[in-house]
Structures are given as structure tokens and as C-alpha cells.
Amino acid sequence: MAKTAMITTRVDPGLKSDAEKVLHKLGISTTEAINLFLSQVRLCDGLPFDVKIPNKTTLKAMRNAEAVRNFTEAEDAEDMFRKLGI
């Protein structure tokens, strides 16, 4: 089937640049990535990932991450599990 439909959109230049760097590492073009996304939308009959409103706990963690607060550093996985009490 011939590809003749066009999609034109405006995106943040930094977002586009960052995404293209990732896609380049994956060996695919932006066009190929968009086609993959749209194919998955059709296959899933919706978005190919969950879209949810974060709960209070998740929002707090996101805010802490953005503000670089309440972090515990660990030397390795064993140290992390020990500090978490797991």
C-alpha cells in the first residue's frame, strides 16, 4: 500500500531532538517510529500504554524526584535492599 497520507505537527524542539537521538540509537527514523506507534494504536484499539492520573503517593514521589529530595543512596543492590528493609 502506498504511503500518501501526511501528518504535520508542532513539537518542542528539545523534545524532538532528544527523541531523535534515542531513535537513532534504536536504528529507526522518526517516520518509522510514528508508523510503529500508529500501528500499535490500531492493534491495541487505543494507546499502546497506560495513561493514568497519578495517585497521591506517586505525585509525591514525582515531586520529590524533581526537587531531588528524600533520596537514599546505595552502593549496590544488596546495600539498597538492606536500607529498604527488604
Helices and strands as residue ranges (DSSP letters): H 13-26, H 30-44, H 56-67, H 77-84
